[in-house]
Every structure is written in structure tokens, then in C-alpha cells.
């Protein structure tokens, strides 16, 4: 049974609450779209939250696979991947922010994932600290070259591509439909996404 179904308009942010054991689907409605995701323990959000660095350390990998979990800053599992149509995500770089557009592209006032995560928080009526380095870049096709450079390739997955995660505790999850249109990140065309919370017994 679907508990919550939320449209994330292109270049905006939305959030949901997910209870322990429920499933969270993040769906790319039009294809080639990247999302930035942050998650918090609902009982103590300022104390325990998703940490990409701890996730990489616990999994001893920067490439997450079905069956692996996303971990908190206290090394506790928050979300476990149970389905992944794309299989490529970035856990190295922080989410885009106003400084990224100003310093890298000379553009002021460009919408960013950090802005979108603030928007998602505010729409839920929450008072949370949102930090860009705590975001996981879902569907983002970054790769590290042999010489250590981080290269962004276009995300070319098709419309309807989905990642499904199981909540391991009660969570607050905020997601940005990345507005980046100046790099290949979203294939230069940011589009909408969808968040669905459902019972674990449901079959897609």
C-alpha cells in the first residue's frame, strides 16, 4: 500500500517521513536526472544523520550495490538498497550550492541542490541543519580516473528508472531534483522526480 506519493518538480526539493521497515522509491520520471538525498534519524535528527564518508568506510567501497546500506555519522544503517535500476551513484562530492555556480561558472543566483534541500525541509515545517557534504548523489555518473580526477559523465538512464530503499529506523528524508544545467550531470536538462513511501509487503 502506498503511504505517501510526492512529485518533485524539476529543479526543486521535497521531503518525506519514512517509518522503520517501510520502502522508499525514488523514481526518475523523465530520465537522465540526478537526485541529492539527505536522511536523518527522526528521533534525533541533529545528532544522527546520513554520512557519505561513513557509508563508504563501512562498505569499504564508494560503489554501493543492492543489499548494501547507507550509514549514519554513528555508523548505524539508515537505508538499505533493495532495488537499483541504474547502479551508478556518487558518494564523493558534496551537493551543488550557490558558491559552486558562482566560483565555477561565474553565475550568481542559480538554483542549487542545497537550496532545494532547504526548500524540502521548510515544506515539511522542520528546523534542521542541512549540510551539502551529507548528501548522497543518487544516479550521478561521476568517476575517478587513474590520476585521481573526478569526471562527471552524462546520466543516460531511461525514464522510470528507480532505486528502492528500506528504512532501518524512522527517518526524515529530503531530496533535491538536481538543477545543474551547466555540466553533463543531468544531461544538461533537469527534470522532475517522484518519491513514494510504501509498505514493505508491496510488490512493484
ChimeraX attribute file (.defattr): number of C-alpha atoms within 10 A of each C-alpha:
attribute: neighborCount
match mode: 1-to-1
recipient: residues
	/A:1	10
	/A:2	13
	/A:3	13
	/A:4	13
	/A:5	14
	/A:6	14
	/A:7	16
	/A:8	24
	/A:9	15
	/A:10	16
	/A:11	22
	/A:12	25
	/A:13	31
	/A:14	25
	/A:15	24
	/A:16	22
	/A:17	18
	/A:18	26
	/A:19	19
	/A:20	15
	/A:21	17
	/A:22	21
	/A:23	26
	/A:24	30
	/A:25	20
	/A:26	24
	/A:27	23
	/A:28	25
	/A:29	18
	/A:30	15
	/A:31	21
	/A:32	25
	/A:33	32
	/A:34	29
	/A:35	27
	/A:36	26
	/A:37	23
	/A:38	23
	/A:39	28
	/A:40	24
	/A:41	20
	/A:42	18
	/A:43	12
	/A:44	10
	/A:45	16
	/A:46	13
	/A:47	12
	/A:48	19
	/A:49	25
	/A:50	28
	/A:51	25
	/A:52	25
	/A:53	19
	/A:54	17
	/A:55	25
	/A:56	18
	/A:57	13
	/A:58	16
	/A:59	15
	/A:60	10
	/A:61	11
	/A:62	15
	/A:63	13
	/A:64	20
	/A:65	17
	/A:66	15
	/A:67	12
	/A:68	17
	/A:69	23
	/A:70	26
	/A:71	26
	/A:72	23
	/A:73	16
	/A:74	12
	/A:75	17
	/A:76	19
	/A:77	18
	/A:78	25
	/A:79	25
	/A:80	20
	/A:81	19
	/A:82	17
	/A:83	16
	/A:84	19
	/A:85	15
	/A:86	17
	/A:87	17
	/A:88	19
	/A:89	21
	/A:90	22
	/A:91	24
	/A:92	18
	/A:93	15
	/A:94	18
	/A:95	24
	/A:96	22
	/A:97	16
	/A:98	16
	/A:99	15
	/A:100	15
	/A:101	18
	/A:102	13
	/A:103	10
	/A:104	9
	/A:105	12
	/A:106	10
	/A:107	12
	/A:108	12
	/A:109	9
	/A:110	17
	/A:111	17
	/A:112	24
	/A:113	27
	/A:114	24
	/A:115	22
	/A:116	24
	/A:117	29
	/A:118	23
	/A:119	19
	/A:120	22
	/A:121	23
	/A:122	15
	/A:123	13
	/A:124	14
	/A:125	9
	/A:126	11
	/A:127	11
	/A:128	12
	/A:129	9
	/A:130	19
	/A:131	13
	/A:132	18
	/A:133	18
	/A:134	22
	/A:135	29
	/A:136	27
	/A:137	26
	/A:138	23
	/A:139	27
	/A:140	27
	/A:141	23
	/A:142	20
	/A:143	16
	/A:144	11
	/A:145	9
	/A:146	7
	/A:147	6
	/A:148	8
	/A:149	9
	/A:150	13
	/A:151	12
	/A:152	16
	/A:153	15
	/A:154	17
	/A:155	22
	/A:156	17
	/A:157	20
	/A:158	15
	/A:159	14
	/A:160	16
	/A:161	19
	/A:162	22
	/A:163	20
	/A:164	21
	/A:165	26
	/A:166	25
	/A:167	24
	/A:168	21
	/A:169	19
	/A:170	17
	/A:171	22
	/A:172	22
	/A:173	23
	/A:174	25
	/A:175	32
	/A:176	33
	/A:177	29
	/A:178	32
	/A:179	27
	/A:180	22
	/A:181	14
	/A:182	13
	/A:183	13
	/A:184	18
	/A:185	25
	/A:186	27
	/A:187	18
	/A:188	16
	/A:189	18
	/A:190	22
	/A:191	21
	/A:192	23
	/A:193	31
	/A:194	19
	/A:195	23
	/A:196	18
	/A:197	24
	/A:198	21
	/A:199	16
	/A:200	16
	/A:201	10
	/A:202	10
	/A:203	7
	/A:204	4
